[in-house]
Amino acid sequence: MPLDGAGGATRPLLEVEDLARDFDVSKPLLFRLLQGEGRRILHAVAGVSFSIPRGTTLSLVGESGCGKTTVARLVVGLYAPTRGSIRIDGIDMATLRSRAAQAPVRRRIQMIFQDPYASLNPRWRVGNIIAEPIRAFGLMRDRSEIEARVGELLRQVGLSPKDAEKYPHEFSGGQRQRISIARALSSDPEFLVCDEPTSALDVSVQAQILNLMKDLQQRLGLTYLFISHNLAVVRHMSDRIGVMYLGRIVELAPGEALFAHPQHPYTRLLLEAIPDLEMTGRQRTPVGGEVPSPIDPPSGCAFHPRCPFANARCKAEVPALLRRGEVEVACHAVAEGRLPA
């Protein structure tokens, strides 16, 4: 395994530092001139930092619109960052200008998309879909070798090699997601970005796909960035969990530590929203209010309009992500000891 220069510790496979992405959602220039409006910038990701050690899973959770899917697309290169750096095994992706230079690194990263119905080409047979990365990266040239590899990948995800001759519409949603996983594995990646891979599936099928992904991670030594809004899924999959709110990480902690002792008020409210299956009858506080617009975010801590512990400092000063033992949390109330235990 690669070692860093200081102390010989194992380098994380993925390192993200101060990552941000803005989108210009302004009206056309002529409309703005006639109506006297300025430009409108949507701050989808507003300075995110984290690392993922090899063979582990980091999950990003939060309400819709918090920026977690944008982070996923930035990591795989579908979006270019407005600022910040993304390093894969110590290689800064911004330094790789040409496609030829990027290809060896890009081969090590693949993505599993949310919708298994939209992410597969309906006009291609399954065998061609899975073989596409193999051909694109030039991993194999011989047709018989490619067919054998496709059959092996289909078996690996619980399907039959004979399924290579079928079209995506002949499969169920869970089977299509298995095909998507096989396609992601076809370039022999080390790192998979999983963008809500089970949210479009039935609950019974979700468990099968999650167990398959855990098994593949153990057998192949894969590293995952897992995106989800389902806290039950995240608890099952994650070594560490990052809670996002309006483009920022507000809490980053080991999975069990986050569920046992949530620090940030937003994390506490998210956990309060989980259905009480044990029927304890205890008082529960749902997350109140609406997520502010990322075009015009609140001053200071973005969560302060919905936070029951906010004070004047929270409204004026953006909290930094500070480490407290194994947990990193961005909250003035936590730093000042104002939250109840």
N, C-alpha and C positions, 0 to 999 in steps of 0.2 A: 504494500500500500504506500502511496506517496506520503512523504514526510515534509513538514514545513521546516523553515530554516532555524527556528528558535525552539530548542528543547526537544526536537524530534517527535513532537506529538503528531498524531494523524490529522491531516488536513480535512476539514469538512468538504463534502463533494460539491455542495452549493453554498455560496456566500452572497448575500444580497445586502447592499449598503446604501442607505438614504435613497431608495428607489422612489421615483415619482413619475407620474404620467398625467399630462393635461390634454384636454381635447377642446379645440376651438369650435364652439357651437353657435357662433355669431350668425346673424342674418347676413345675406349678401351685402356687399359694400354699398350699393346704390340705395337699398332700403335703409341702411344705417344712416347714410348721409341725409336722406329725406326726412327721417324720423328723429334725427339727432341722438341716436343711440350709440353707445360704445360697443366694444367687443365683449363677448360673453365666453368665459373660460370655465370649463368643467374640470375640477380638480379630482380626478378619479382615484389616484393614489398620491398621497401627500408626504412621502418620506418614510419608507418602510425598510427595516433592517432585520435580518435573521440569517441563520446558517442551519444546514441540515447535515449531520454526520452520516457517513456511509451506512447503508443497511437499516436506516431508521425512517420513520414517518413523521413529518410535521404537517399538521392540519391547520387550515385557516377557516375560521367560522365567523359568522356575523349575519345581520339582517341583509336582505336584498338591497343592492346599491352601495354596499360598504367598500367595494373595490377588490374583493378577493379574486374574482375571475379575471380582472384586469392584471393583477399580479401574476396569475398563472400564464396569461398570454404574453406578458413581458418576459417571463423566464424562458419560454420556449422560442421567443423571437418573433411572434406574430405582431407585436407592437414594439416600437423603438422607445426607450425611456426618454422622458424630458430631462431628467437628471438622475444621478446615481450610477452604481456599478452592479454588474452581475458577473460573478466569477464561478466558472465550472472547473473544479479540480485545480484552482489557482489561476486559471486562464481568464483574463478579463475579456468578455465578449466584445466590448467596444473596440478592442485592438485588432480584431479580425475583420478586415475591410472587405475582402473578396469572398465569393461563394466557395472557392476552392479552399481558402484558409478556414472557413467556417465548417465545412462539411465533416471533418473528422470529429469535431466537438458536437455538432448537431446530431450526428448519428447516435451519440450516447444519450440523447434526450428525446423522449417521445411523449405524446399527449393522448389521453383518453378523454373524449368529449362527452358532454352531458347527454345528448340526444342520440341514441343508437339508430334512430330512424333517419336522421338528417346527415349523420357523419359518414355514411357508407354510400358510395356511388351506386344508384339503383340499376345502372346499365352494365355494370361489370359483374362478372362472376366472382364468387368469394375468393377463389384461388388467385385471381389477378389483383384483387384488393389487398390481400395479405402479401403478395409478392412484390407489390409496388416499391416499398422501401428497400427491399433486397436489390432490385434493379437500379433504383435511383442512386444508391450509394455504391453500386458496383461490387457488392459482396459476393455474388455468384454470377456466372455467365451461362453455365450449362443448364439447359432446360430441365433435364431430368433431375439434376441436383436441386434446382429451385422447387420443382414439384415435390420432391422428397422432404425438403425443408418445410414447405407449406403444410404437408400432411402431418409432420412432426408437431408443428405449432398448433394445428387444430386438435390433435390428441392432447396436447399440453393444457388446453383450455376446456377440455371435456366434450369436444365434438369429434366427428368422424372425418377421416381424410376424404371420404366420398362427398362430403359437404362442399368441397372446393368447386364442384361443378354446378352448384346451385346459385341462385340470385338472392340478394338480401331480403326481398319481399317474401321469400319462402320460409323465413325464420320468425320466431317470436322475439319480443323485445330483449329478454334475457340472453337468448342465443345470439342476437345481433351484437350485444355488448361483449359477449365472449369473442366474437369475430373481431371487434374493435381492439380488444386486448391482444389477440393473436397478431393483428397488424402492428400494434405498438411494439410487440416483442420481436418482430421479424428482423429488425436491424441490430439485434443484440445490445439493447440499451442498458445503461446502468441506472438511469434516473427516469422515472415516470411522473408526469404531472397529470393528476386525475381531477378533472373539473366536474364535480358532482356526478360521478359515474353511475350512481344508483337512483338518483332522484326521479328519473322518468320510468322506473320499473315498479312492479307490484312488490309489496312488502315481503312476500314469501320468496320472490326471486332476488330481492336485494341481499338477503342473507347468503344465498348461494354465491353471488358475485363477490361479496366481501370476503367470504371464506376462501374463494379461489385466489383473490388478490393477496391475502395473507399467506397462503400456501406458496404462491409464486415468489413472493418476497423472501421467504425462508429458503426456498430451493435455489433461487437464482441470485440471491444477495442484492435485491433491488432496493433503491432508495425512492421514497414517495414524497411528493408535495400533494396533499389531499385537500380539495376544496369542498366544503359542504356547509349547509345550514342546519343539518340534522345532528343534534348533539349526541344522540344514541349511537349513530354511525361513527362519529368522531371518536367517541370513547372506546369503541371496539377496535378502531384502526390505529390510533395515534400513540406515538412515544411522547411527543410534545404537541401542544395546542397553542395557536396564536389567535386571539380574539381581536377582530377588526371592527372599527367604527369610523365611518366617513373618511376612509382612505388611510387610516393610521392603525397600527397595532397598539391596543391599549393594555393588553396583558399577554404574556408569553410564559408558559409554565409546563412542567411535566403533566401528562394526562391525568393521572390519579390525583396529583396535588391540586390541579385546577378544580376538579369535581369535589374534592374533599374540603378545600379551603379557598374558595374564590376570593380574590383580593379587590379587583376593580368593581365599582357599583354596577356597571353595565354587565359584567360577567355574572354577578349575583342575580341580576334581574333576568338574564337569559336562562339561568339554571332554575329560577323560580317558575319559569314558563313551561318547564317539562311536566307532562301530566303525572299526577300523583297516583301511581298504580297501586300503592300499598294502602290507599284510603286512610291516611293518618289523620286527616281533618285539621291539620295545622294551617295557620294563616298563610296565604300565598299572595305575592304582589306581582301582577303582570307588568311587562314593560309598557309604560305609558307614553303618550305623545307620538309624534311622527319624526322620522329621520329627516334632518334638515337637508336643504338642497346643497349638493357639492358645488354648485355654481356660486352660491353665496353662503359659505359656511359660517357658523357663529364665531365670534371672537374667542380667544382663549381656548379652553377645553371644549371641543365640539360637542361633548355630551352634556354640558352644563345646563341647557334648557330642559333636559329630562331627568336630571340627577337630583335626588332629594337631599344630597349633602353638599351641593354647590354653594360657594361663597364668592365674595368679590374677587379674590385671587383667581378662582376658576374661570370667571368671566373675562379676565384680562390677560392671563398668562398661559401659554400652551405648555402643558406638563411634559417633561422629558421621560423617556422610558428608562427607569432606574431599576437596578438589580437588588432584590431582597432575598438572599439565599439562592435557591434554585429558580425563583420566580422573578420576572421582569414586569413591572407595572408602571403605567403612566397615569398618575392620579395625585393631585395635591392633597386630597383628603387622606389617602393612604400614607403619603410621605409625612403628613402632620399628625397622624394618629387620630384622626377625627371619626373614623368608621367604627361602629360597634363590632365586637368580635363575632 
